[in-house]
């Protein structure tokens, strides 16, 4: 549902607007595992967060602005801590902004069970590379831990910009 999206300069793209109501089987969504009320359960559209997370990480590398994004209650097993993007239609969304002067195109495709998301556009000459990293920064025994995720821009091998995003993740013996 998201492939083929074109984000014009200055435009904000919404994952939920792209997919429509992910809690409806009439929109093509099926039951799978979700987190609700701090517990694993089954719900329509479960597993969709893996798609939003894949698009979020592609957006980070593509130098898109992050307008809205929320991490999960627990750490996701399919990405680095601090780099997930939770989705819950009408409540939690992933919103990205094209901060460049040129349109950006989103392509998503599956090979077997692996989803790939790619953004196409014109890369700024102000940087050569973007790197992502995360680390645990604090612990509250039996409760939660904090994660600091960074997106760092490099030009000629030198760090020129860094954005730090913090999140708290609950401890769970279910993970």
mmCIF file of the C-alpha atoms, coordinates in Angstrom:
data_MODEL
# 
_entry.id   MODEL 
# 
loop_
_atom_site.group_PDB 
_atom_site.id 
_atom_site.type_symbol 
_atom_site.label_atom_id 
_atom_site.label_alt_id 
_atom_site.label_comp_id 
_atom_site.label_asym_id 
_atom_site.label_entity_id 
_atom_site.label_seq_id 
_atom_site.pdbx_PDB_ins_code 
_atom_site.Cartn_x 
_atom_site.Cartn_y 
_atom_site.Cartn_z 
_atom_site.occupancy 
_atom_site.B_iso_or_equiv 
_atom_site.pdbx_formal_charge 
_atom_site.auth_seq_id 
_atom_site.auth_comp_id 
_atom_site.auth_asym_id 
_atom_site.auth_atom_id 
_atom_site.pdbx_PDB_model_num 
ATOM 1   C CA . UNK A 1 1   ? 0.000   0.000   0.000  1.00 0.00 ? 1   UNK A CA 1 
ATOM 2   C CA . UNK A 1 2   ? 2.950   2.385   0.524  1.00 0.00 ? 2   UNK A CA 1 
ATOM 3   C CA . UNK A 1 3   ? 4.986   1.607   -2.567 1.00 0.00 ? 3   UNK A CA 1 
ATOM 4   C CA . UNK A 1 4   ? 4.709   4.279   -5.208 1.00 0.00 ? 4   UNK A CA 1 
ATOM 5   C CA . UNK A 1 5   ? 4.277   7.093   -2.694 1.00 0.00 ? 5   UNK A CA 1 
ATOM 6   C CA . UNK A 1 6   ? 5.701   10.377  -3.913 1.00 0.00 ? 6   UNK A CA 1 
ATOM 7   C CA . UNK A 1 7   ? 6.563   12.918  -1.229 1.00 0.00 ? 7   UNK A CA 1 
ATOM 8   C CA . UNK A 1 8   ? 6.830   16.407  -2.652 1.00 0.00 ? 8   UNK A CA 1 
ATOM 9   C CA . UNK A 1 9   ? 9.237   19.003  -1.177 1.00 0.00 ? 9   UNK A CA 1 
ATOM 10  C CA . UNK A 1 10  ? 7.946   20.180  2.204  1.00 0.00 ? 10  UNK A CA 1 
ATOM 11  C CA . UNK A 1 11  ? 5.206   17.533  2.233  1.00 0.00 ? 11  UNK A CA 1 
ATOM 12  C CA . UNK A 1 12  ? 4.499   15.279  5.221  1.00 0.00 ? 12  UNK A CA 1 
ATOM 13  C CA . UNK A 1 13  ? 3.826   11.598  4.484  1.00 0.00 ? 13  UNK A CA 1 
ATOM 14  C CA . UNK A 1 14  ? 1.763   9.460   6.884  1.00 0.00 ? 14  UNK A CA 1 
ATOM 15  C CA . UNK A 1 15  ? 2.043   5.671   7.162  1.00 0.00 ? 15  UNK A CA 1 
ATOM 16  C CA . UNK A 1 16  ? -1.539  5.388   8.452  1.00 0.00 ? 16  UNK A CA 1 
ATOM 17  C CA . UNK A 1 17  ? -2.917  7.578   5.650  1.00 0.00 ? 17  UNK A CA 1 
ATOM 18  C CA . UNK A 1 18  ? -1.106  5.335   3.185  1.00 0.00 ? 18  UNK A CA 1 
ATOM 19  C CA . UNK A 1 19  ? -2.314  1.999   4.579  1.00 0.00 ? 19  UNK A CA 1 
ATOM 20  C CA . UNK A 1 20  ? -5.777  3.046   5.691  1.00 0.00 ? 20  UNK A CA 1 
ATOM 21  C CA . UNK A 1 21  ? -7.428  1.504   8.731  1.00 0.00 ? 21  UNK A CA 1 
ATOM 22  C CA . UNK A 1 22  ? -5.201  -1.465  9.559  1.00 0.00 ? 22  UNK A CA 1 
ATOM 23  C CA . UNK A 1 23  ? -7.716  -2.888  12.041 1.00 0.00 ? 23  UNK A CA 1 
ATOM 24  C CA . UNK A 1 24  ? -10.183 -3.791  9.288  1.00 0.00 ? 24  UNK A CA 1 
ATOM 25  C CA . UNK A 1 25  ? -10.159 -7.126  7.472  1.00 0.00 ? 25  UNK A CA 1 
ATOM 26  C CA . UNK A 1 26  ? -12.051 -5.362  4.667  1.00 0.00 ? 26  UNK A CA 1 
ATOM 27  C CA . UNK A 1 27  ? -8.821  -3.390  4.010  1.00 0.00 ? 27  UNK A CA 1 
ATOM 28  C CA . UNK A 1 28  ? -6.918  -6.662  3.567  1.00 0.00 ? 28  UNK A CA 1 
ATOM 29  C CA . UNK A 1 29  ? -5.425  -6.931  7.062  1.00 0.00 ? 29  UNK A CA 1 
ATOM 30  C CA . UNK A 1 30  ? -5.405  -10.232 8.966  1.00 0.00 ? 30  UNK A CA 1 
ATOM 31  C CA . UNK A 1 31  ? -5.005  -11.335 12.604 1.00 0.00 ? 31  UNK A CA 1 
ATOM 32  C CA . UNK A 1 32  ? -1.483  -11.516 14.031 1.00 0.00 ? 32  UNK A CA 1 
ATOM 33  C CA . UNK A 1 33  ? 0.353   -10.709 17.269 1.00 0.00 ? 33  UNK A CA 1 
ATOM 34  C CA . UNK A 1 34  ? 0.010   -7.179  18.640 1.00 0.00 ? 34  UNK A CA 1 
ATOM 35  C CA . UNK A 1 35  ? 0.927   -5.448  21.905 1.00 0.00 ? 35  UNK A CA 1 
ATOM 36  C CA . UNK A 1 36  ? -2.152  -4.099  23.669 1.00 0.00 ? 36  UNK A CA 1 
ATOM 37  C CA . UNK A 1 37  ? -2.322  -2.907  27.262 1.00 0.00 ? 37  UNK A CA 1 
ATOM 38  C CA . UNK A 1 38  ? 1.287   -3.993  27.819 1.00 0.00 ? 38  UNK A CA 1 
ATOM 39  C CA . UNK A 1 39  ? 0.535   -7.604  26.805 1.00 0.00 ? 39  UNK A CA 1 
ATOM 40  C CA . UNK A 1 40  ? 0.917   -9.717  23.709 1.00 0.00 ? 40  UNK A CA 1 
ATOM 41  C CA . UNK A 1 41  ? -2.418  -10.625 22.151 1.00 0.00 ? 41  UNK A CA 1 
ATOM 42  C CA . UNK A 1 42  ? -3.905  -11.200 18.698 1.00 0.00 ? 42  UNK A CA 1 
ATOM 43  C CA . UNK A 1 43  ? -5.396  -8.397  16.648 1.00 0.00 ? 43  UNK A CA 1 
ATOM 44  C CA . UNK A 1 44  ? -6.171  -7.418  13.079 1.00 0.00 ? 44  UNK A CA 1 
ATOM 45  C CA . UNK A 1 45  ? -3.136  -5.826  11.415 1.00 0.00 ? 45  UNK A CA 1 
ATOM 46  C CA . UNK A 1 46  ? -0.614  -7.278  13.851 1.00 0.00 ? 46  UNK A CA 1 
ATOM 47  C CA . UNK A 1 47  ? 2.920   -7.348  12.496 1.00 0.00 ? 47  UNK A CA 1 
ATOM 48  C CA . UNK A 1 48  ? 2.392   -4.155  10.507 1.00 0.00 ? 48  UNK A CA 1 
ATOM 49  C CA . UNK A 1 49  ? 4.933   -2.392  12.722 1.00 0.00 ? 49  UNK A CA 1 
ATOM 50  C CA . UNK A 1 50  ? 7.673   -4.369  10.994 1.00 0.00 ? 50  UNK A CA 1 
ATOM 51  C CA . UNK A 1 51  ? 6.680   -2.535  7.807  1.00 0.00 ? 51  UNK A CA 1 
ATOM 52  C CA . UNK A 1 52  ? 6.601   0.890   9.459  1.00 0.00 ? 52  UNK A CA 1 
ATOM 53  C CA . UNK A 1 53  ? 9.955   0.141   11.112 1.00 0.00 ? 53  UNK A CA 1 
ATOM 54  C CA . UNK A 1 54  ? 11.498  -0.841  7.766  1.00 0.00 ? 54  UNK A CA 1 
ATOM 55  C CA . UNK A 1 55  ? 10.242  2.377   6.168  1.00 0.00 ? 55  UNK A CA 1 
ATOM 56  C CA . UNK A 1 56  ? 11.393  4.430   9.192  1.00 0.00 ? 56  UNK A CA 1 
ATOM 57  C CA . UNK A 1 57  ? 14.939  3.073   8.954  1.00 0.00 ? 57  UNK A CA 1 
ATOM 58  C CA . UNK A 1 58  ? 15.041  3.698   5.200  1.00 0.00 ? 58  UNK A CA 1 
ATOM 59  C CA . UNK A 1 59  ? 13.843  7.265   5.880  1.00 0.00 ? 59  UNK A CA 1 
ATOM 60  C CA . UNK A 1 60  ? 16.633  7.814   8.400  1.00 0.00 ? 60  UNK A CA 1 
ATOM 61  C CA . UNK A 1 61  ? 19.259  6.834   5.823  1.00 0.00 ? 61  UNK A CA 1 
ATOM 62  C CA . UNK A 1 62  ? 17.488  8.876   3.133  1.00 0.00 ? 62  UNK A CA 1 
ATOM 63  C CA . UNK A 1 63  ? 17.783  12.061  5.225  1.00 0.00 ? 63  UNK A CA 1 
ATOM 64  C CA . UNK A 1 64  ? 14.029  12.571  5.581  1.00 0.00 ? 64  UNK A CA 1 
ATOM 65  C CA . UNK A 1 65  ? 12.690  14.569  8.494  1.00 0.00 ? 65  UNK A CA 1 
ATOM 66  C CA . UNK A 1 66  ? 10.937  12.601  11.229 1.00 0.00 ? 66  UNK A CA 1 
ATOM 67  C CA . UNK A 1 67  ? 7.746   14.420  12.219 1.00 0.00 ? 67  UNK A CA 1 
ATOM 68  C CA . UNK A 1 68  ? 6.144   11.664  14.305 1.00 0.00 ? 68  UNK A CA 1 
ATOM 69  C CA . UNK A 1 69  ? 7.392   8.300   15.502 1.00 0.00 ? 69  UNK A CA 1 
ATOM 70  C CA . UNK A 1 70  ? 6.950   6.252   18.672 1.00 0.00 ? 70  UNK A CA 1 
ATOM 71  C CA . UNK A 1 71  ? 8.847   3.209   19.861 1.00 0.00 ? 71  UNK A CA 1 
ATOM 72  C CA . UNK A 1 72  ? 7.158   0.064   21.137 1.00 0.00 ? 72  UNK A CA 1 
ATOM 73  C CA . UNK A 1 73  ? 6.480   -0.768  24.762 1.00 0.00 ? 73  UNK A CA 1 
ATOM 74  C CA . UNK A 1 74  ? 9.086   -3.541  24.535 1.00 0.00 ? 74  UNK A CA 1 
ATOM 75  C CA . UNK A 1 75  ? 12.207  -3.802  22.402 1.00 0.00 ? 75  UNK A CA 1 
ATOM 76  C CA . UNK A 1 76  ? 11.530  -5.185  18.933 1.00 0.00 ? 76  UNK A CA 1 
ATOM 77  C CA . UNK A 1 77  ? 13.393  -8.294  17.871 1.00 0.00 ? 77  UNK A CA 1 
ATOM 78  C CA . UNK A 1 78  ? 13.644  -7.212  14.214 1.00 0.00 ? 78  UNK A CA 1 
ATOM 79  C CA . UNK A 1 79  ? 15.677  -4.006  14.586 1.00 0.00 ? 79  UNK A CA 1 
ATOM 80  C CA . UNK A 1 80  ? 18.252  -2.266  16.761 1.00 0.00 ? 80  UNK A CA 1 
ATOM 81  C CA . UNK A 1 81  ? 16.902  -0.856  20.026 1.00 0.00 ? 81  UNK A CA 1 
ATOM 82  C CA . UNK A 1 82  ? 15.634  2.667   19.480 1.00 0.00 ? 82  UNK A CA 1 
ATOM 83  C CA . UNK A 1 83  ? 15.002  2.228   15.753 1.00 0.00 ? 83  UNK A CA 1 
ATOM 84  C CA . UNK A 1 84  ? 11.495  0.779   15.688 1.00 0.00 ? 84  UNK A CA 1 
ATOM 85  C CA . UNK A 1 85  ? 8.323   2.626   14.658 1.00 0.00 ? 85  UNK A CA 1 
ATOM 86  C CA . UNK A 1 86  ? 5.114   1.510   16.329 1.00 0.00 ? 86  UNK A CA 1 
ATOM 87  C CA . UNK A 1 87  ? 1.796   1.878   14.483 1.00 0.00 ? 87  UNK A CA 1 
ATOM 88  C CA . UNK A 1 88  ? -1.784  1.905   15.790 1.00 0.00 ? 88  UNK A CA 1 
ATOM 89  C CA . UNK A 1 89  ? -4.325  3.332   13.375 1.00 0.00 ? 89  UNK A CA 1 
ATOM 90  C CA . UNK A 1 90  ? -5.855  6.634   14.608 1.00 0.00 ? 90  UNK A CA 1 
ATOM 91  C CA . UNK A 1 91  ? -3.554  6.607   17.680 1.00 0.00 ? 91  UNK A CA 1 
ATOM 92  C CA . UNK A 1 92  ? 0.095   6.128   16.704 1.00 0.00 ? 92  UNK A CA 1 
ATOM 93  C CA . UNK A 1 93  ? 1.532   7.028   13.297 1.00 0.00 ? 93  UNK A CA 1 
ATOM 94  C CA . UNK A 1 94  ? 4.826   7.343   11.462 1.00 0.00 ? 94  UNK A CA 1 
ATOM 95  C CA . UNK A 1 95  ? 5.056   10.707  9.716  1.00 0.00 ? 95  UNK A CA 1 
ATOM 96  C CA . UNK A 1 96  ? 7.980   11.736  7.530  1.00 0.00 ? 96  UNK A CA 1 
ATOM 97  C CA . UNK A 1 97  ? 8.797   15.083  5.914  1.00 0.00 ? 97  UNK A CA 1 
ATOM 98  C CA . UNK A 1 98  ? 10.624  15.690  2.678  1.00 0.00 ? 98  UNK A CA 1 
ATOM 99  C CA . UNK A 1 99  ? 12.976  18.508  3.660  1.00 0.00 ? 99  UNK A CA 1 
ATOM 100 C CA . UNK A 1 100 ? 14.723  18.565  0.268  1.00 0.00 ? 100 UNK A CA 1 
ATOM 101 C CA . UNK A 1 101 ? 13.944  20.699  -2.781 1.00 0.00 ? 101 UNK A CA 1 
ATOM 102 C CA . UNK A 1 102 ? 13.085  17.635  -4.881 1.00 0.00 ? 102 UNK A CA 1 
ATOM 103 C CA . UNK A 1 103 ? 10.361  14.951  -4.844 1.00 0.00 ? 103 UNK A CA 1 
ATOM 104 C CA . UNK A 1 104 ? 11.137  11.647  -3.113 1.00 0.00 ? 104 UNK A CA 1 
ATOM 105 C CA . UNK A 1 105 ? 9.740   8.292   -4.282 1.00 0.00 ? 105 UNK A CA 1 
ATOM 106 C CA . UNK A 1 106 ? 9.127   5.315   -1.953 1.00 0.00 ? 106 UNK A CA 1 
ATOM 107 C CA . UNK A 1 107 ? 9.473   1.765   -3.237 1.00 0.00 ? 107 UNK A CA 1 
ATOM 108 C CA . UNK A 1 108 ? 8.592   -1.243  -1.051 1.00 0.00 ? 108 UNK A CA 1 
ATOM 109 C CA . UNK A 1 109 ? 8.836   -4.860  -2.109 1.00 0.00 ? 109 UNK A CA 1 
ATOM 110 C CA . UNK A 1 110 ? 9.013   -8.371  -0.699 1.00 0.00 ? 110 UNK A CA 1 
ATOM 111 C CA . UNK A 1 111 ? 11.490  -11.121 -1.539 1.00 0.00 ? 111 UNK A CA 1 
ATOM 112 C CA . UNK A 1 112 ? 10.248  -14.208 0.279  1.00 0.00 ? 112 UNK A CA 1 
ATOM 113 C CA . UNK A 1 113 ? 9.499   -12.952 3.793  1.00 0.00 ? 113 UNK A CA 1 
ATOM 114 C CA . UNK A 1 114 ? 11.942  -10.006 3.655  1.00 0.00 ? 114 UNK A CA 1 
ATOM 115 C CA . UNK A 1 115 ? 10.574  -6.503  3.153  1.00 0.00 ? 115 UNK A CA 1 
ATOM 116 C CA . UNK A 1 116 ? 12.776  -3.856  1.567  1.00 0.00 ? 116 UNK A CA 1 
ATOM 117 C CA . UNK A 1 117 ? 11.975  -0.133  1.533  1.00 0.00 ? 117 UNK A CA 1 
ATOM 118 C CA . UNK A 1 118 ? 13.933  2.343   -0.581 1.00 0.00 ? 118 UNK A CA 1 
ATOM 119 C CA . UNK A 1 119 ? 13.590  6.084   -1.027 1.00 0.00 ? 119 UNK A CA 1 
ATOM 120 C CA . UNK A 1 120 ? 14.696  7.613   -4.302 1.00 0.00 ? 120 UNK A CA 1 
ATOM 121 C CA . UNK A 1 121 ? 15.485  11.288  -4.690 1.00 0.00 ? 121 UNK A CA 1 
ATOM 122 C CA . UNK A 1 122 ? 18.391  13.678  -5.050 1.00 0.00 ? 122 UNK A CA 1 
ATOM 123 C CA . UNK A 1 123 ? 21.030  13.329  -2.323 1.00 0.00 ? 123 UNK A CA 1 
ATOM 124 C CA . UNK A 1 124 ? 22.314  16.515  -0.759 1.00 0.00 ? 124 UNK A CA 1 
ATOM 125 C CA . UNK A 1 125 ? 25.995  17.268  -1.292 1.00 0.00 ? 125 UNK A CA 1 
ATOM 126 C CA . UNK A 1 126 ? 26.216  18.566  2.292  1.00 0.00 ? 126 UNK A CA 1 
ATOM 127 C CA . UNK A 1 127 ? 27.048  15.064  3.598  1.00 0.00 ? 127 UNK A CA 1 
ATOM 128 C CA . UNK A 1 128 ? 28.592  11.824  2.330  1.00 0.00 ? 128 UNK A CA 1 
ATOM 129 C CA . UNK A 1 129 ? 27.156  9.270   4.734  1.00 0.00 ? 129 UNK A CA 1 
ATOM 130 C CA . UNK A 1 130 ? 24.564  8.769   7.467  1.00 0.00 ? 130 UNK A CA 1 
ATOM 131 C CA . UNK A 1 131 ? 25.240  6.301   10.276 1.00 0.00 ? 131 UNK A CA 1 
ATOM 132 C CA . UNK A 1 132 ? 22.827  4.949   12.893 1.00 0.00 ? 132 UNK A CA 1 
ATOM 133 C CA . UNK A 1 133 ? 23.775  3.718   16.361 1.00 0.00 ? 133 UNK A CA 1 
ATOM 134 C CA . UNK A 1 134 ? 22.118  3.051   19.701 1.00 0.00 ? 134 UNK A CA 1 
ATOM 135 C CA . UNK A 1 135 ? 23.093  2.222   23.252 1.00 0.00 ? 135 UNK A CA 1 
ATOM 136 C CA . UNK A 1 136 ? 21.423  1.621   26.580 1.00 0.00 ? 136 UNK A CA 1 
ATOM 137 C CA . UNK A 1 137 ? 21.929  4.639   28.823 1.00 0.00 ? 137 UNK A CA 1 
ATOM 138 C CA . UNK A 1 138 ? 20.201  3.762   32.101 1.00 0.00 ? 138 UNK A CA 1 
ATOM 139 C CA . UNK A 1 139 ? 18.478  0.914   33.902 1.00 0.00 ? 139 UNK A CA 1 
ATOM 140 C CA . UNK A 1 140 ? 15.686  0.772   36.455 1.00 0.00 ? 140 UNK A CA 1 
ATOM 141 C CA . UNK A 1 141 ? 15.812  -2.773  37.818 1.00 0.00 ? 141 UNK A CA 1 
ATOM 142 C CA . UNK A 1 142 ? 12.660  -4.768  37.056 1.00 0.00 ? 142 UNK A CA 1 
ATOM 143 C CA . UNK A 1 143 ? 10.998  -1.808  35.349 1.00 0.00 ? 143 UNK A CA 1 
ATOM 144 C CA . UNK A 1 144 ? 12.574  -0.308  32.232 1.00 0.00 ? 144 UNK A CA 1 
ATOM 145 C CA . UNK A 1 145 ? 15.742  0.827   30.537 1.00 0.00 ? 145 UNK A CA 1 
ATOM 146 C CA . UNK A 1 146 ? 16.499  3.877   28.449 1.00 0.00 ? 146 UNK A CA 1 
ATOM 147 C CA . UNK A 1 147 ? 18.005  3.840   24.971 1.00 0.00 ? 147 UNK A CA 1 
ATOM 148 C CA . UNK A 1 148 ? 19.741  6.662   23.117 1.00 0.00 ? 148 UNK A CA 1 
ATOM 149 C CA . UNK A 1 149 ? 19.551  6.310   19.329 1.00 0.00 ? 149 UNK A CA 1 
ATOM 150 C CA . UNK A 1 150 ? 21.644  8.575   17.133 1.00 0.00 ? 150 UNK A CA 1 
ATOM 151 C CA . UNK A 1 151 ? 21.583  9.538   13.488 1.00 0.00 ? 151 UNK A CA 1 
ATOM 152 C CA . UNK A 1 152 ? 24.957  11.000  12.493 1.00 0.00 ? 152 UNK A CA 1 
ATOM 153 C CA . UNK A 1 153 ? 25.922  12.781  9.279  1.00 0.00 ? 153 UNK A CA 1 
ATOM 154 C CA . UNK A 1 154 ? 29.486  12.672  7.964  1.00 0.00 ? 154 UNK A CA 1 
ATOM 155 C CA . UNK A 1 155 ? 31.291  14.715  5.329  1.00 0.00 ? 155 UNK A CA 1 
ATOM 156 C CA . UNK A 1 156 ? 34.814  13.718  4.258  1.00 0.00 ? 156 UNK A CA 1 
ATOM 157 C CA . UNK A 1 157 ? 34.956  11.319  7.216  1.00 0.00 ? 157 UNK A CA 1 
ATOM 158 C CA . UNK A 1 158 ? 34.147  14.028  9.780  1.00 0.00 ? 158 UNK A CA 1 
ATOM 159 C CA . UNK A 1 159 ? 31.033  14.188  11.935 1.00 0.00 ? 159 UNK A CA 1 
ATOM 160 C CA . UNK A 1 160 ? 29.045  17.290  10.936 1.00 0.00 ? 160 UNK A CA 1 
ATOM 161 C CA . UNK A 1 161 ? 25.636  16.741  12.557 1.00 0.00 ? 161 UNK A CA 1 
ATOM 162 C CA . UNK A 1 162 ? 23.987  14.432  15.056 1.00 0.00 ? 162 UNK A CA 1 
ATOM 163 C CA . UNK A 1 163 ? 20.382  13.934  16.184 1.00 0.00 ? 163 UNK A CA 1 
ATOM 164 C CA . UNK A 1 164 ? 19.745  12.056  19.413 1.00 0.00 ? 164 UNK A CA 1 
ATOM 165 C CA . UNK A 1 165 ? 16.427  10.310  20.088 1.00 0.00 ? 165 UNK A CA 1 
ATOM 166 C CA . UNK A 1 166 ? 15.679  8.776   23.471 1.00 0.00 ? 166 UNK A CA 1 
ATOM 167 C CA . UNK A 1 167 ? 13.143  6.115   24.390 1.00 0.00 ? 167 UNK A CA 1 
ATOM 168 C CA . UNK A 1 168 ? 12.307  3.915   27.367 1.00 0.00 ? 168 UNK A CA 1 
ATOM 169 C CA . UNK A 1 169 ? 11.625  0.210   26.952 1.00 0.00 ? 169 UNK A CA 1 
ATOM 170 C CA . UNK A 1 170 ? 9.974   -2.034  29.522 1.00 0.00 ? 170 UNK A CA 1 
ATOM 171 C CA . UNK A 1 171 ? 11.704  -5.122  30.866 1.00 0.00 ? 171 UNK A CA 1 
ATOM 172 C CA . UNK A 1 172 ? 9.801   -8.285  30.128 1.00 0.00 ? 172 UNK A CA 1 
ATOM 173 C CA . UNK A 1 173 ? 10.419  -11.958 30.690 1.00 0.00 ? 173 UNK A CA 1 
ATOM 174 C CA . UNK A 1 174 ? 8.353   -12.567 27.546 1.00 0.00 ? 174 UNK A CA 1 
ATOM 175 C CA . UNK A 1 175 ? 11.102  -11.312 25.231 1.00 0.00 ? 175 UNK A CA 1 
# 
